[in-house]
Amino acid sequence: MVLPSPNLDDRRFQDLVDEAKRLVQQRCPDWTDHNVSDPGVTMIELFATMVDQLLYRLNRVPDRNYVKFLDLIGVRLLPPTAAEADVTFWLSAPQPIEVGIPVGTEVATMRTEAEEAITFSVVEDLRIVPCRLAQVAVSMAPAQVLDRMETLRSGQGFACFDQVPKTDDALLIGLSDAVPRCAVVLRFQCEVEGVGVDPDNPPVCWEAWNGASWTRCEIDRDDDGRPRDGTGGLNQDGDVVLHVPSTHVASLIGGQRAGWLRCRVTAAEEGQPRYGSSPIVRDISVYTVGGTTRAAHAELIEDEVVGMSDGIPGQRFPLKHRPVVPASQPTVVQVAGDRGWEDWTPVDSFGDSGPGSRVFVLDHVTGELNFGPAVREADGSLRQYGAVPPKGAGIRVPAYRSGGGRRGNVARQTITVLKSSIPYVTRVQNRLPASRGVDAEDMEGAKIRGPILLRTGNRAVTAEDYECLAQQAAPDVARVRCVPANDPAASGVVRVLVVPWVNDDGRGGLRFQDLRPPDEMLATISEYLAERKVIGARVMVEPPIYQGVTVVARIRARPRTDGQRLRIEAVEALHRYFHPLLGGSDGTGWGFGRPVQVGEVYAALQQVRGTEYVEDARLFAADPLTGQHGEAVPRIEIDRNALVFSYRHQVLVEGA
């Protein structure tokens, strides 16, 4: 039970008026007119109003004391995190020289009458490397690579797959150089020989060699989300625009060194037509048209001078921009000394710092730098926690980022403004939504977190301790669950399941790969918990298991209802209800281990505007990785530590 806050004075306005009138009767018996029209009563009511306001402020004292207590035990508001997005810079034309996109390059959303532009800055250097065709080969078997470069130069066509293409047959294209994170155009001249396939959905995939294995390449998509494959699966003249992964390197394949890409025949999905014969390729040309890098919703501030030291302990210096967004590299402070600028490192507190420790504490929310204080001991001596910058020494911050918040979780294709002028770059876009932006913690959240931290003592013992500390280590984590290892033999192993904040496509849909936390997030949480776990415990930080759920439903529309609009909104309602972060009946995320009932499908669809009634609804368990479905069932059981994932819902609208 929560301890009740004391009410220091429970009197209200009318109580004060009545008490004053009783005192008047006792001490001024000649005053007999106590009606509201009497000027004396008016004065009583005036003073009662003023005293009532004082009592209200008096009763706020416990809240203020509570906040001050939180401050004493070291509770600080968690800072915001910056949303991040992969931003593609497109060249005006292929260039013979390398084009660089430096860190700090600013891009933004379009400013409108209702909203200000949201600015992002590049956090990783990008090199847009020119390339050309260097080698061509085909692979009909895993260990057999056949050179086709001379055949291509002679102008003769060649079959890029086996006579009857089979799974893992591949066309290999060697580039003159590796092109990590670049957008590459492959221009083909082909004959219509690869019969039998659907040109809008051919059973092929593009991959890049990373020196050890093949990594999937993303095909660029148009504004409607369709892949930009003008060849229809190598069946006609056209272009394929590929986004090459960052791991692409030049390597030896078939005795030839190049930056290798390949088009591989994949196992056909259910209902997907296969090749009846191999496509014929007559010519190939390659060139680079752009590149993709990471941008964050935070402004880069460089070489900010914050002030000059006066040589006293406990100095504080505010930064010009706040809040400060935490970054992978911690913010450092430089103090001018005899040998130039000296780096001072950040710490969480001064408890372990001596008088010679060049450390400081940064409050990310208020943007304030704190240097070590001097504390008077019981014997009257002063103990210095952390060094004091010398008197007259200049203090500066080489670089930090300011901004962040959920406002930066913008939709795809909205970052389109290039604020920094870069030669040869004509436009910019984000192909996927920005994600991981979280607002700073409010005071109510800190009040809830304070008792938990006080109980844990910054140590992870119980499951709740691990969950609280993991959230503190990475504020951009949406959900955390601590469970014991599944293997009974794994004694002392603790699993911490992490779900990151993910921005959907605006209609509740999520990409399955986005639900995997970034490696740096997992590493940050692992290191933070490793310093606070009990001796002998082994911590595994990983994403939870997701059970795919597919709904196939048929609904009846009300008269004069747009059937296309109803279908889209019905699918959106299913995505949002079976959502790991926003789903469930209360909208706070699907519960771990909560089963899925077909009755919930009826309830979710019935609430969609324009639905007359739901004629039929069926549930299918699905594997989001393979796309395989089970049989229709009325209930899908979920592992107690798993979450649901909406996978390709289908809704048929009748009567529209």
N, C-alpha and C positions, 0 to 999 in steps of 0.2 A: 504494500500500500504506500502511495506517495504521501510524504509528510505534508500536512496542510500548512499553508502560509498563515502566519498570525495576523489577525485583524487588530491593529493597535488601537483603533477607535472606530466603533461601529455606528456612531451617531451620524444622522443625515440632516438635511436642511430643516425638515419639520420638527425633528427632535430638538434641534437647537432653538427654534422659535418657541416651542412649548416650554422648554426649560427656562428661557429668558422671561417669558410671561409669568411663570411661577415665582421667579425671583422678584419680579416687579410687585406681585401681590404681597410678598413677604416684607419687602423693604420700602415700598412706596404704596401704602394702602389707599392714599388719596387718588391714585391713578386708577380710575375705574373703567375708562373707555378703551377696551382692547379690540375693537373692530379694525378691519384692514384699512378703513378710511382714516384712522388716526395717524398723524405724522410720526408719533413715537413708535407705533407698530411698524411703520414703513422703515424707520431706522433700524429696528430690531431685525427685520427681514434682510436689510442690506448687509448688516454685519454677519447674519447667519449664513448668507451666501458666501461671503469672504472666508469665514471659518470652515465651511464645507469644502471649499477648494483647498485650504491648508490641510485638512484631514485626508483628502484624497492623495495629496503629495506625501503625507506622512505614511500612508499605507503602501506607498510604492517603495519605501526603504528596504523591505526584505528582498525585493527583486534586485535592487541595486547592490545590496550586500552579496547576493548570490552571484551576480556577474563579477563583482570584485573577487569573490572567492575563486571563481573559475580562473580569473587572471592570475591569482596567487599560485595555483597548482599548475600553471603553464598551459592552460587551454587557449589555443589561438584559432581564430576562424580559418577554415580551410579555404585556400585561394581558388579562384576560377581556373579552369583549364581552357586552352585555346583549341578551337575546332581546326581540323586539318583536312586538306583536300589535295588530291593529285591534280595538278594543273598542267595542261598541254599547251605549249607555245608552238604555233604554226608559222613556218617560213613563207615569205611571199613567193619564193621560187627556190628550187634546189641550188645550194651554194657550193662552190669548189673549196671553200675554206671552212674551218670549224667556227661555229657560232656559240658563244658562251652566254649563259644566263646566270649572273652573279647572285649570291645571297643578299637579301634585302630588296630585291626587285619587287615592286608593289603592283598588285592586281586587285580588282574590286568588282563588286556587283554594280548593276546599273542603278543610278539614283532616280527615284521617282518622286511624285508629289507627296506621297504618303510616307515614304521611308528614305532614310539617308543611305548612302552607299556603304557597304560593308567591305572593309579593306583587308586583304591578305598580303603577307610578305613571304617571299621564297626563303626556305630554311636550308636548302641543299643546293650546291652549285650544280648546274646542268651544262653538259657539253653535247651540242648537237653536231655529231660527227658525220662528214660526208662519206658516201660509200658508192661502190659500183659492183657490177657482177664480176666475180673472179673465177668461180667453179660451179659446175652443175654435175650432179650424179643422181643415180637412182639406187634404191635398195629394195630388192625383191625378197630377200631373206635376212634374218638378223645379222649374219656375219658376212654378207656379200654386198659390196658397194661397187657399182659400175659407173665409170666416168663417161659423161655425155657432153663434155665441153667441146670437143672437136666436132661432134655431130651437129651441135648447135651453131658453131661458127660456119660450117659448110652450108647452112641454110636448110638442112634436112630436118624434118620433124622426128620426134622419138616418143615412144610410149613411156609415160612417167610412172606407171604402175605395171603389174603383171598383166598378161593377156586378159585374164579374168581377175580383176583386183581382189585381193584378200586383205584381211586385217593386218595392219602394221606394214604394208607396202608403203614406200615413201619416196617423194621427190626431194632431193637435197640441193639447197642453193647456198653456195659459198660467197660471202661478201668480202670485199677487199679489206675490211677492218671490222672489228667488233663495234656494235652500235648500242651499248646499254642505254636503256630508257629513251631511245629514239623512236620516232614514227617513220616507218619505211614503206615506200610504195614499190610493189612488185607488179610490173606491167607485162602481161602475157599476150602472145598471139597463139591461139589454140584452134584446133579443129573440133567440131562437134562429133566426138567419137565415144565419149564416156556416157553411153546411153543408160537409161534406167533410173537415174537419180533425180531427186527434186532439186532444181537449181537454187531454190531459196533455202534448202536445208540439206546440203550434201553431207555424206558421212565422212568428213575429213576434219582435221584440226591442224593448226599451225603451231610449231614449237621451235624453241631456240636452245642451242647447246651451251651449257654453263661450265663445261670442262669435266663434269662428272656424270651428268644426266641431262635429259631433255626437259625443258620447262615450257609450260603453255604460254603462247602469245595471245594477246587479245586483239581481235579484229575490230577496227574502228567502226562505229555505228553512226547512222544519220540521226536527224532530229526525232524521227519516229521510233528509234531503237533498233532498226534493222541493220544487220552487218553490211559493211561496205565491201562486198565481194562481187565485183562486176563480172567475174569469170563464170559464175554459176557452178562452182566446183571444177574449175579448169576445163570448161566445156565451150568457152567462147572468148573472143578478144575482150580484155578488160583489165582493171586494176584491182589489187588487193592491198589494203592499207593495214599494216600491222604495227602494234605497239610492242616493242621488244622489251623483255624484262631487264631489270638492272643487273642480273647475274650473267649476262651474255659476255662471252670471252672468245677470243680467237684460239682455235685448236686444230690438231691434226685429225682428219678423218679420211680414210682411203688414201693415205700418204700425201694429202694436200692440206696446207694450212690456210684457214679462212675463218671468218665469222659465220658459223653455219646456222642456217634455218632449214626447216623441213616441213613439208605438207604430208601428213600421215593419214592413211585410211584407218578409220576407227570402226569399232563394232557398231553395227546399226542398232538404233534404239527401236522400241516397239512401234511398228507402223512406218518406219523410215525406209524408203527404197534404197537399194544398193546398186553399185556399178555393175553393168552387164559386160562392159569392156573398158579398156584403159583409155583415158584422154590422151590426145596427141598434142605435144607442145612444140611450136616452131620457133619461137623467139622469146627471150626474157630480158628485161632491163630493170635496173634497180636504182633508186635514189632516195635520199633522206629528205623529209619534208617537215620535220618537227621533233619535239622531244617533250618528255613529261618529268616533272619534278614535284617535290612536296612544298606546299605553302600552308602557313598557319595564320589564323585570325589574330594576329598580334603585331604590333608595330615594333620594329627594331630600333632601339635607342643606343647610340654609340658615343663613347667618350664624354659622358656627362660629369661635370665638376659639381660636387654636392656641397663643398664648403672648405673651411680651413679649421684645423684642430686648435683648440685653446689649451690642450694639455691636461684637461680635467677628466677624471673617470666618469663613465656613464653618459658619454656624449651621444646625442641623437641628431641624425641628419635626414630630412625628408627628401625623397626623390621627386622630380618634377612630374613624372607620369606614374599613375597607379590605376589599378592594381598591377603587381608584377606577376607575370605568368611563369610558373616553374618550367624549367627546360631540362633537357638531358644533361647538359653541362651546367653545373651550378654557377650562379652569379658570384663573381669575385669583386673585391674592392681593392683599389690600388692607393697606397699612401706614399707621398713623396719622401724620399730619404737621401742620404749622402750618395748612394750608389744608383740613384734613379728611382723609378716607380717600383715599389715592392708589393707583391700580392698578399692580401689577407683573405682567408678562407671562411666560408659561412659554417655555423654550427647551429644546432637546435636550441642549445642553452649553454650558459657559461659554467655549469656545475663542474665539469671536468677540466676547466681551463686554468692555467697558472698565469702569473704576472708576465711571463714571456711569450705567451701564446698569441700569435697574430690572427685573431678570430673576431668575428662579428655575428650578430643575429639580425636577420632580415625578416621583417613582417611583410609578407607578400600582399596582404589585403590593403594595409595603410601605406605601403611603400616607404617604410621608415627603416633606416640603418641604425642599429644600436651597438655601441662599443661597451667593453667590459666595465662593470661597476666596482667600486670599493666598498667592502662590507666591514663594519666594526665588530670585532670579536668580543667575547665575554671579558677578556683581560684588558680591553681598551685599545688593542692594536688594530690596524687596518689590514684587511686581506684583499688583494687585488685579484679579480677574476677576469683574465684576459688582459692583453697589453693595451696601453693607452697610446694613441698616435701622438708623436711629439708636438709640442706647441709650435704653431705656425706652419705645420705641414699641410700641404694640399691633399684633398681627398677626392677621388674620382671613381666612377664605375665605367669600365671599358665597354661593356655591352650588357643590355638586358632587354627583355621583351615585355610590353605592356598591352593589355587588352583581354581577350578571352570572353567566355560566356556562351550560353546556349544560342545567342543571337547569330553566332557564326555557323550554325548547322544549316547552311543554305542548301537548296535543292540542286540537282544536276543542271548543267548548262546555264547557270546564273552568274558565274564568275566570267565576265566577258570583256571587262574594261582593263586595258593595259595602261597603268599610270606612269610607269617608267619607260622612257623611250629606248628601244633596243634596235640596232640596225638589222634589217632583213626580216624582222618579226612583224607579221601583219595582223595576227589575232591571237586570242587566248581563250581557253574554255576549260571547265571542269567536267569531265565525262561522267563522274559519279558524285553523289551528294557528299558534302563535308560532314564530318562526324567528330565525336569526342569532345565537343564543347560543353562545358558544365559551368553554371553560375557559381559564384562564391557562396560559401555557407552563410546562412543567416543566424541571428542570435538564438532563435528557438532551437535550431539544430545543434548549436554548441551547448545549450542547456541540457539537451538529451544526452549528448556525447560525454559531457563532463563527468557525471557519476560513473559511467562505464570505464573511462580512463583512470579515474581515481581507484576503482576496484581492481583493475588489471595491474596498476603500477607499472605500465608500459612493458608488461610481460605477457606472453601468450601461453595460457594454461588451458582454459576452456575453449570450446568451439566458438562461443561468442567473442572471446578475446581475439582469436585469429581473424574473425570477420571484421571486427571493429578496427584492428590495426591494419588489415589489408585495405580497408576503405580510406584510412588515413594516409597510407603510403601512396595510393593512386586515387585522387579525387575523381578522376574520369571513369571510375568503375561504377557500373549501374547496379549490379547485384553481386553478392558474395555469399557463398555457402561453404561451411567447413564440415567435412564428413570424414569418418575413418576409412582406411583403405579397404577395398573390396576383398582382398586376399587375407584370410585369417592368419596366414603365416607371416605377413608383413607387419610384425609388431612394431609399434612406435611410429608408424607412417601416418601422417596427416595430409589429407587432400583438401586443398582450398580451390573451390570451383569459382571461376571469375567470368562474369558477363560484362563486356564493355558497353558504354553508351554508343548506340548505333542509330544513325539517322536513316529513316526509311525513304521510300521513293515518293512520298507525299500521299500515297494511297494505302499505307500500312505494310507494303511489301518490303521484305528484306532480302539481301543477298546472303546465302548461307555462309560464304567465306568471310563476310564481314563480322560474323559473330565470334570468330576466333580472335582473342585478344592479341594485340601486337606483341612481338617478342620483347621489346623494351619494357612494356608494361609488366609482363610476366617476370622479367628479370628484376625490375624494381621492387615488386612485391616480395619475390623470393629473398632478395638481399635484406629487405627491411624485416621480414619475419625471422630470418636466420639469426639476426642479432638479438631477438627477443623471445625465441622459443625456449622451452625447457631442455635441459641436457638430455641427450639421447633421442630426442624427437627428430624425425626427418620429414621435411615439408615438401609437398609436391603441389605446385601452382599450375593449374591447367583449366581449360574450358570444360563445361559440363557436357554430357551427352544430350543430343537433341533427337527427339522422336518426331519424324515428319508426319504430318496429318494432311490428307487430301479430302476435300469435301466435294461431292458431286450432287447437285441439287437442281430441282425443277420447281419454279415458282410461278404463280399466276399473278399477272399485273392488274391493277385497277384500270377502269376505263380512262382513256385519254392520257395514258402514261407512256412516256418515252421508254421503249424497251431497252435500247442501247444504254441509256443513262441508268436505268434500273439494274441492268446486269453489272455495269461497272461498280455501282455503289454497293451491290450485294457482295461482290467479290472483295471490295474494300472492307466491308463490315466483317467478313470472315477473317481477313488478314489481321484486322485490329483486335478481334476477340481472341483468336489463337495466336497471341503475340507474346514472346518471352519477356518483354519489357513493359508493354502497355496493355496487355490482354487481361482476361479474367473478368469476373463480374464487377470488380471494384476499379478496374483500369490501372492497377499498379503492377501488372505483370502476372503471367501464368504461374501458379504455385508449383514448386518442385514436387514431382511425384503425383500431381493431381491428374486423375484419369479424365479422358475426354468422352463425353456422352453425346449421343446423337440428338437428344432432346435440346441440348444447348445450341445446336445448329438451327433448329426450328425457331428457338427464341431469338437468336441473333438476326436471322433473316426476316422474321416477322416485324422487326422494328425498323426495317429499311423503308423509307418513304416511297410509296407507290406499290407496296406489296399487298395484294388482296389476301392470299394465303399461300403456304408452302405445300405443294402437292407431294413432293418426295425429297428425301435427303439421305445420303449414304456416307458413311465414314470409311476411309481406307488408310491403313498404316502405310507409310512411304519411307523410303531411304533417300534422303536428300543428295547423297553422293552418287548413287547408281541410278536413281530414278525408278527403282522397282517398287511395285505396289502389292499389298496383300489383298485378301478377300474383304468384301464389304462386311462390316461388323457394327453392332449397335454401341459398342464400348471399346475404347482403346486404353489398355493399361499402360501407365507410364512408370518407369523405374523411379524409386523414391528420391533419387538425386538427379533426375533428368527434367528437361523442359520440352515444350512443344515447339514446332516450327511449321508454319503454314507453307504448304508445297503444292503449287499449281491447282488451286481450286477451280472448279468448273460449275457455272450456273447457266441454266437454260431458262429463258423467260417466255412464257406463253400468254396469249391473250392481249398482247400490246398492239 
